[in-house]
Amino acid sequence: MSRPKFVAGNWKMYGSLPTNASLLSAVKSGSSSLKAQIAVCVPYPYLAQAQAELAGSNIAWGAQDMSEYDKGAYTGEVSGSMLTDFGCRYVIVGHSERRSYYGDTDAVVASKFAAALKVGLTPILCVGETLAERESDITDKVVIRQLDVVIATSGVESLTKAVVAYEPVWAIGTGKTASPAQAQEVHALIRSHVATANAGVAAGLQILYGGSVKPGNAKELFGQPDIDGGLIGGASLVADDFIGICAAA
Ligand code: PGA
């Protein structure tokens, strides 16, 4: 099955109204003729700006996290329906920065994933091992565990409405990219693991690679058989770099 390539930007906690305006308009014009699916995941306060700038373009937008709850007394939290109010199509769940700094456990991530699906958002589920885990040779175990909690909660068919992003924690924002072969190995593992539950779902599942993707390494990464695009942090803040990565896809 041929899967469309998808590139999603993760702005993290960067941006301001004027810098976003120029970044969004540059990305919009620079990517208008590209074939890849493209999205940007922006900080919550800028969702309205992303919606205003990107409506009618070929670029979708989304958020970087959401609450596992529908509504209620959860000070500081943002629900999935609030995101759909602003036209979001995507939401990142389980990013390693949420897991490590904000205590998002596998169970919380699985609840957020389920809550996203419930309101029609496409969750981008991040999985990946730390350096210590890779060095202890438990990369496979960690990634499968992170995936299995979501499958146990939402069912394997839920992955037809989701995207998985493999992001080795040691490669995020460090300039150390996983080699195309290292990334492909884990992507293939994810796909074959999903295939044991449902081969059709596995064949159609978009699996993105994330971790120091740049225009210079994107083509080789995206050329691997099980890498269907990228989740881009730092380089998504530089219009030319992000457009270059989208062009590579
Ligand atoms: P990076 O971040 O591209 O800056 O390494 C990727 C991510 O955290 O999603």
Residues whose N, C-alpha, C, O or C-beta is under 5 A from the ligand:
A	BS01	PGA	N10 A171 I172 G173 T174 G210 G211 S212 V213 L231 I232 G233 G234 A235
